[in-house]
């Protein structure tokens, strides 16, 4: 079986036949020419990965042929070996400057030529892999362009087109992926999209929220346990790693995982095996890991809450899901999608949304992102009576713009620190669309504490939620 496709250009008949024999004996399929003009025409059609070229030829010379090959779109992936009787330093430098990868001096010593040929074959293999990878990337980019719906994710904005592209790239390999983004942006949908596009798509996809399970139980949930390993372990449990074997495991809110558990997970990823709680026998697993978080991992890394080796192991490839407020041009598309969904669910013939209501939705900051948008549309279906969602069908925080009086009546008695705190609260409330619950979470305080500060600093809102 021929391993390589090679174009040979040599005007000396005995030398051409000799080189052709050596190449064929090495497993090459050879197209041979005596003129560079004919060879160049053949190269443009066949895009040969290896060219063996005499330097001195009638008509187009070897140097010109080299330059033409390198200027061709296939040129970067082609390996060129020049055969030359001109052995001065200046001549050989001219050969390399023209784009040749290597040269063989005449008269040819066949043992040396075979060594040079073996080196050229390695280059051919490397560049063939590179060419195929670049072709796949180009295809993925073309497939991703202008997509508005992709495996459950919606968006025609440039930001979402980039997300689609990176999902496709991630699906091409089995490396660990870290998905970053605020709550409600669709991180799990992105993880499912990667799985659905990958070679593991027919195998299990399992997800687990690390923040929703107590640390004492999370290890058992991940790795399993044997009966009697701890109080309440009344039977053996396999764990999600073994349940997802040959498939994909999605760990949401991985930033909440304890350093002790990070060590055990890191060992599982490195050794590709799990050890159940209470069991000394490891079990091999083949799992593609996708993690997600809405937390600032570099900050957690600096504080020691996230181990450095663990951090770099889970973020081999990274995808950032943008917040909805940064891609407001996608709001009409998402609203239309959810209207179609809930029209079927509620059995109501709602066909669209009034322009005023849509405009107000596009002006809203959406602190809860797509999840909040979906809930808003669902809520509107409870009250809508016609075939279009009206402004009065929307939640009050969307219906009524937030109005904040920036200067308190008693500002002159506020200290500098109080003024800064007041401004932080105002910024959080505006980013949260007036929602005290969301703003309190962003500020890291309770809702009651936030309410007390709002009263203390005389911050007035038109909408209270």
Buried (B, 14 or more C-beta within 10 A) or exposed (E): EEEBBBBBBBBBEEBBEBBBEBBEEBEBEBBBBBBBBBBBEBBBEEBBBBBBBBBBBEEBBBBBBBBBBBEBEBBEBBBBBBBBEBEEEEBBEBBEEBBBBBBBBBEBEEEEBEEBBEEBBEBBBEBBEEBEEEEEBEEBBEEBEEBBEBBEBBBBBEBBBBBBBBBBBBBBEBEBBBBBBBBBBBBBBBBBBBBBBBEBEEBBBBBBBBBEBEEEEBBBBBBBBBEEBEEEBEEBBBBBBBBBBEBBBBBBBBBBBEEEBBEBBBBBBEEEBBBBBBBEEBBEBBBBBBBBBBBEBEEBBEEEBBBEEBBEBBBBBBBBBBBBBEBBEBBBBBBBBBBEBBBEEEEBEBEBBBEEBBEBBBEBBBBBBBBBBBBBBBBBBEEBEEEBBBBEBBBEBBBBEBEBEEEBEEEEEBEEEBBEBBEBBBBBBBBBBBBBEBBBBBBEBEBEEBBEBBEBBBBEBEBEB
